[in-house]
């Protein structure tokens, strides 16, 4: 049998193709790992926790501003308006939910 024809450029191209295949396989593996249901659920959970923590900190600051004697009067008024609006929205949602259950 005869050896297949090969040039130095062909060998170089084959080596480049092999490196590209390894890089592509690594990229596909990384994407598969990042897009796995477990990884997506974990990221969503992490983002939800951060959102809850931020909301909690915001509400705590609003309550402090609304009730503290040391709070800036403008901040205190703004906090009271926001808290009253939020309470009204919650009351509306509860009322609509109860009405839908009855009817």
C-alpha positions as CSV (number, residue, x, y, z in Angstrom):
1,X,0.0,0.0,0.0
2,X,1.1,3.5,-0.6
3,X,1.1,6.3,1.9
4,X,-1.6,8.9,1.4
5,X,-0.3,12.1,-0.2
6,X,0.4,14.8,2.5
7,X,2.0,18.2,2.5
8,X,3.3,20.3,5.4
9,X,0.3,22.6,4.9
10,X,-2.1,19.7,5.0
11,X,-0.6,18.5,8.3
12,X,-0.8,22.0,9.7
13,X,-4.5,22.3,8.7
14,X,-5.3,18.9,10.3
15,X,-3.6,20.1,13.5
16,X,-5.7,23.3,13.4
17,X,-8.9,21.3,12.9
18,X,-8.0,19.0,15.8
19,X,-7.5,22.0,18.1
20,X,-10.7,23.6,16.9
21,X,-12.6,20.4,17.5
22,X,-11.3,20.3,21.1
23,X,-12.2,23.9,21.7
24,X,-15.7,23.4,20.2
25,X,-16.3,20.3,22.3
26,X,-15.3,22.3,25.4
27,X,-17.6,25.1,24.5
28,X,-20.5,22.8,23.9
29,X,-19.9,21.1,27.2
30,X,-19.8,24.4,29.0
31,X,-23.0,25.5,27.3
32,X,-24.7,22.2,28.2
33,X,-23.7,22.6,31.8
34,X,-24.9,26.2,32.0
35,X,-28.2,25.4,30.3
36,X,-29.0,22.3,32.3
37,X,-32.2,22.4,34.2
38,X,-30.4,22.2,37.6
39,X,-28.1,25.1,36.7
40,X,-31.0,27.2,35.4
41,X,-33.1,26.4,38.5
42,X,-30.1,27.3,40.8
43,X,-29.6,30.6,39.0
44,X,-33.3,31.4,39.1
45,X,-33.4,30.6,42.8
46,X,-30.3,32.8,43.4
47,X,-31.9,35.7,41.5
48,X,-35.2,35.3,43.4
49,X,-33.3,35.3,46.8
50,X,-31.5,38.5,45.8
51,X,-34.8,40.1,44.7
52,X,-36.5,39.2,48.0
53,X,-33.5,40.5,50.0
54,X,-33.6,43.8,48.1
55,X,-37.3,44.1,48.5
56,X,-37.0,43.4,52.2
57,X,-34.3,46.0,52.6
58,X,-36.4,48.6,50.7
59,X,-39.5,47.9,52.9
60,X,-37.5,48.1,56.1
61,X,-36.1,51.4,54.9
62,X,-39.6,52.7,54.1
63,X,-41.0,51.6,57.5
64,X,-38.1,53.2,59.2
65,X,-38.6,56.5,57.2
66,X,-42.3,56.4,57.9
67,X,-42.1,55.8,61.6
68,X,-38.8,57.4,62.7
69,X,-38.7,60.8,64.3
70,X,-35.2,61.3,62.9
71,X,-36.2,60.7,59.3
72,X,-36.3,63.6,56.9
73,X,-39.8,64.9,56.7
74,X,-39.9,64.6,52.9
75,X,-38.6,61.0,53.1
76,X,-41.2,60.3,55.8
77,X,-44.1,61.6,53.7
78,X,-42.9,59.7,50.6
79,X,-42.5,56.5,52.6
80,X,-46.0,56.8,54.1
81,X,-47.5,57.4,50.6
82,X,-45.7,54.4,49.2
83,X,-46.7,52.2,52.1
84,X,-50.3,53.3,51.9
85,X,-50.4,52.7,48.2
86,X,-48.9,49.2,48.7
87,X,-51.5,48.4,51.4
88,X,-54.3,49.6,49.1
89,X,-53.0,47.4,46.3
90,X,-52.9,44.4,48.6
91,X,-56.4,45.1,49.8
92,X,-57.6,45.4,46.2
93,X,-56.0,42.1,45.3
94,X,-57.6,40.3,48.3
95,X,-61.0,41.8,47.5
96,X,-60.9,40.8,43.9
97,X,-59.7,37.3,44.8
98,X,-62.6,36.9,47.3
99,X,-65.2,38.2,44.9
100,X,-64.0,35.8,42.2
101,X,-64.3,32.9,44.6
102,X,-67.9,33.8,45.4
103,X,-69.1,34.4,41.9
